[in-house]
Amino acid sequence: MKKVCLITILSLIAIQNCFAGWPVGKSRTIMGIGYNYYYSNKTYNTKWRLNDTAATGDYFRSNYISFYMAHGISRRLDIVGNASFVSELSNQGGIVTKRNGAGDAMLGLAYSIENSNYTKYITFQLSGIFPMYSNPVGKLPIGYAATGIDLTVNYNISPAFLNNNGYLMYQLAYRKYFTAEGPQQLIGDASIAFIFRRSQQLIINVQGLGSFSTDTSSSINPKDVKDYAIAKLNASYGIKLRRTIILYGSAFYTLVGRNIAQGMGLGMNLIIKMP
């Protein structure tokens, strides 16, 4: 019987995508808080085939809360960071396991370059990954419990065909965890945003993630699941409540995967710009 893989943290970090690639501005600050609910009762095996575990009653669900902040050191250079809190519940073979705790935190710098008419931006971001937890034996793990590094390049453009009522965003990230077996990961994103009435926007995002390691095992323990691939679809709708406050609602679904859970969920992000 296949067990539901508990890799969810990487799939739930979405709050940055709402405004990634746009410089914050000197002495300005952006803060965000996000919530995501995730559920899975199926897994993809190593041959990209979907296994249904619903008949046995096995499932996994989590509540994920993220906190994000970016502050403009200069017109182009920002300091960025985020932290998270996770509440997990796993039902495997009739045995229910729960765990609550802090997740991974990230801290880094982002440098943006724009063209002369401010319709194109490219951002380079380098961040460290710091686990705020450990994985004691007998407890449900939260993640890899390993430090790491993340290098992200983001390209943001307002194309003519959107007539200043939207933008395209492309993002590529390389992530490495400092353990004997890695993993090393490549994460690619493509998004299109449509802006309505200057106060509402719809964002459609497709994300692919490939994780590579010498450890190719499939396990209930996320720190043991290091070799996998996943693609998912995200849709977000944002409403500007005030000039400096934006609220996003989102939904996501796993399209295909290898050695990973098929998941779905809902989310909400609140973005606050100061001043």
N, C-alpha and C positions, 0 to 999 in steps of 0.2 A: 504493500500500500504506500502510495506516495504521500509524503508529508508536506504541509503547506509551508513554503519558505517564508521567512520573516524579514526579507529585505524590503523595507518600506521607506526608510529615512531618505534615501537618495531620490525616490520617486515623489516625495512630498515637499521637497524644497522648491517652492514655486513663487514665493513672495517677491524675490528679487526680479523675476521675469517681467513684473508689471511695469518697471521703469528702468530696467538694465540698459546700459549704453548711453544714457543721458547724464551729463555732468550735473552735479548738485548745485554748484555755484559757490564762490568764495564766501566763507563764514555762514553758509546756510546749512540746514540740517533736514534730513528726511528720516522719519521714524515709521515703522510698520509693525503690525501684529497680525499674524495669520493663524487660521485654524483649518485643519483638514481631517476629515473622517475617511478611513480606508477600510475596505472589506474584501476578503478573498476566501473562496472555498475550492479553488481549482489551481492546478500547477501545470506548467509546461515542462516536459522532460528534456533530456539532453538532445533529442532529435526534433525539437520544436513542436511536439505533439501535445495537445491539451488533454490532461487527465482530470476527470470529474471526481471529486471526493465527497460530493454532497450526500451520496447514499450512506456514507459512514457517519455523517454529522460533523466531520472535521471542518474547522474554519479558523480564520484569524481576522481580528479587527484591531484597529488602533485609532486613537485620538492624538493628533499631533499639533502642538502649538509652537509657533516660531516668532521670534522677536528680531527685528532688523533695524539697523541704524547706519546712515551714511552722513558724513560731515565734510564739507568742502574746505580743504586746506588752501587751495588756490582756485583759479577759474577752471583749471583742468585736472587738478589732483584732488582725489577724495580718499578719506579713510572709511572703510566699510567693515561691518561686523554683524554677525547674527548668532543667536543661541536658540535652543529648542527644548521643549519638554514633551515627553512621550508617555502615553498610557496604553498598554498593550494587553490583549487577552487572546489566548490560544486554546482551542479545544482540539486535542489530538487523541483519538481513541477513547473518548469519554473522559479524559483527564484535562481539567481546566487549569490553566496556568495564567497568572496575572503578574504584571510588573508596571510600576510607575517610576519615572525618573528623568533627569536631565539627559539630553542627547548630545550630539556633536555641536561644537561651537566653531565659528570661522572668524578670522580677523585678517584684514589685508589692506592693500592700497589699489586704487583704480585710477588710471590716467587716460583722459579722453582727448581726441583730436577731432576738430570739426572743419568743414569746408567753409568757404567765404560767405555763403548765404545760409549757413546753418541748417542745411537739409540732409547732411550726411555726418554721421559720427562713427568713429571707431574707438573702442575702449579696450585697454589692456588691464587685466586685474590679476594680481598675485596674492593669494591668501594661504594662511596656515590653517590646518584642521586640528582641533584639540578636543578629545573626548572628555566629557564632564561626568564620566561614569566608569565603572569596571563591570566585568561579567563574572560574578562569583559562580562557582559550580552549583548546580541545582536550581538556579534562578533563570528566568526567561531573559535572554540577552537583548540588549538594545541596539547594538551595532558592532563594529569591528573592535572598538575600544583601543584604537591605534591612532597615533598622530599621523598627519599627512600634509600634502601640499596640493594646491589647486591653481592652475593657470588657465585663465579664461580670456578669449578674444571675442568681442561683440561688435557687430556692424549694424548700424541703424540708419535707415534711409527713408525719406519722404518722397516717393516717386511721383512723377507728374500724373500718372493715370489715376491716382487717388485724390488729385485736385486739392491737396492740403487737408484732406479729411481722413488721414490715416497714415500708417507707416509700415514698413517691413523691418523685421529684425532677424538676424542670423547670428548664431552663437556656437562656438566650439570651445570645449574645455578638456583639459588633460588633468587627471587626478591620480595621485600616487599615495598609497598608505605605506608607512615605514615598518613593515613586518617582513619576515623571511620569505613569505609567499605572496607578498603584495596585499591586495591586487593593484594593478594599474588600470585606469578607466578612461575611456573617451566618451564624451557626452556632446551630442549635436542637437541644436534647436533651430527651428524655422517658425516664424510667427508672422501673421498679418493682422493689423488692427484697423478697424473702421470706426471713425469718430462721427457721432451724431449730435447735432444741436450744440456742439462745443462742450457739452457737459456729460456725454455718455459715450462709451466705446465698447466694442465687441472685439475680443482677441481670440483668434484660433491658432493653436500651437501644436506642432508635432515634435516629439522628442524621442531620440534614440540613444541608448546607453549600452556600451559594450564593456564588460569587465573581464580582465585577462589575468590568469594566475596558473601556477603549476599545480595548484590544488583544484581539481575538477570535480570534487565530490558534491553531492546534493544532500543537504541536511536541514533539519529544523533549525539549527543554530546559525544565525546570520554571519557570525565570524568565520564559519566554515564554508559558506557559500560565496566563493570569490570568482568563479568562472561562469559567467552568464551573459545574456543579452536580453534587451527589452525595448519595445517601442510603444509609445502611448500617445493618445490624443487628449488635448486639453481645450476647454472652451471657457472663457471668462467674460463677464459683463461688468463694466465699471460705471459707477454713477458719481459725479462730482457733487458732494453734499454742500461743500462750501469751496471757496477759491483754493483753500489749502488742504482740503480733506476729500479723499476719494475712497469709495467702498467698492470692493470687487466681490462678486460671487462666481464660483467656478465649479466645473465638473470634469472628471477625467476617467479614462478607461484604457486598459491595456489592450493593444491591438494584436501583438504577437510577442513571443518570448522563448527563451531557451534556458532551462534549469532555473526557473524563477516562477513566482506566483503570478496568476492573472488577477489583477485587482481593479476595483472601481471605487469612486468616492466623490465627495463633495467638499468644497472649501469656501472660505471667506477671508478676505484680506482688507485691512484698514490701513491706508497710507496717509500720513500727516506730514505736511511740509512746513518748516519753520525757518524764517518768518514768512 
